[in-house]
Amino acid sequence: MLSRKRNIKLGTRVLKLGSRGTDVGQLQQKLKDFGYEPGPVDNIFGYLTQEALEFFQRDYRLRIDGIAGEEVFALLKQDNLPVTRRVHLVQPGETLQDIADQYQVGPEAFIDNHKKSIYPGQQLVFFDREVWGVLGFDLPALDSFNVNQELITGVFISVNPEKGIASQTKSISGPKIAQVEFEDEELVSIHTILTKGKVRKNFLKFCSEAAGKMDGIYLPWEQVSRVDGFRYYKLLRRIKKQLGDKRLLVTLTLGMPRWNLLGGIDFAQVSRIVDQVVIKIAQPDPSLIDSEKEQYESLIHQMLHYVPAYKILLSVPVYGVMWNQADPSAWERLSHGQAMTKVFRHGARLTADDSGKKYYQFYLKGEHWGLRISSLDQLNQVIALANRYNLAGIVLDRLGEEDKRLWTKLASHFSIRKKL
């Protein structure tokens, strides 16, 4: 009986210190393949295996207990981990800058060591991150993509189910995800899909067709009503079943209705269905858009209660916003270049709102206008959070609207994952 129990497949039972059997050997080999050091592959769960497993759990922000259970097995059984761990063994005479140059990143990529001295024999750990850019309808920013495609994993391409996928998407190289959105009356359109059988059937057909041309589907829907929460969950299950190995991504914000007795969205259940979750700051007023590190860090902390870190992509708005101060609803989205042109042309002066957040103010044709632009330093602090919390990566919203200097910062923080 004992010998038969030892010869079992990985995932059949919980493994911990003292466990023996071929499944322990499989666990050890998996950890070794993914860059961890569990000691010899000897089918015995010893202290080195426990330590390697704890490093693995820390990296993926799982419960750090040195016990291999369902969550650990789900990750280890994948051919490619969602976040790729890379290890460099420090050689005599090497500096951190030498090592960073070798991997074409900056010292910031080595999050645990970039402010410390290093020594020969030390293992420096860093990760490949995904960097996605959003291309709007009619692909207005292909120039930005073409110039910076070596620093980008792929693109989310806005598509309207009623208009289909633009033919020029075929010319875009690299991974492409269909970002399904509606140009007008988003809440009505989503509610219609979720409640009308014929409309839903046509939408599922569109998703199937899009998956045949793209590498996945992204639903950036923030306006899901509380009464539609369960319908939304069922729709995601059907789409994922259709997609198979293709990716399914959704947006979650803290402004969306969370599950309670009256309905809403069960964030944890949704995260189990989908492959990745794009998290973003819910902006009640476009004029409030900013890139404050503390705000994003709070968002990440709260979302980690529902979504594993390795599934999270952090959406970072890189555009500016201009609004009429007499009528804030009259706002306009601007690229960084357009926004800076407004600042210099109209002699805008820097001021602060009631909460202390800075923005530009200027006078034009008898009206007062506000202009908010995220500084390069703010954006740099936000993208650094992907390393600090070991997220899958970031999404730049949107390509062509960013401060061009941002690409240098990205190259410093991340080794860019190029393949899905």
Buried (B, 14 or more C-beta within 10 A) or exposed (E): EEEEEBEBEBBEBEBBEEBBBEBBBBBBBBBBEBBBBBBEBEBBBBEBBBBBBBBBBEBBBBEBEBBBBEEBBEBBEEEEBBBBBBEBEBEEEBEBEEBBEEBEBBBBBBBEBBEEEBEEEBEBBBBBBBBBBBBBBEBBBBEBBEEBBEBBBBBBBBBBBEEEBBEEBEEBEBBBBBBBBBEEEBBEBBBBBBEEEEBBEBBBEBBEBBBEBBBBBBBBBBBBBBBBBBBBBEBBBEBBEBBEEBBBBBBBBBEBBBBEEEBBBBBEBBBBBBBBBBBBBEBEEBBBBBBBBEEBBEBBEEBBEBBBBBBBBBBBBBBBBBBBEEEEEEBBBBBBBBBBEBBEEBEBEEEEEEEEEEBBBBEEEEEEBBBBBBEBEBBBBBBBBBBEBBBBBBBBBBBBBBBEEBBEBBBBBBBBBBEB
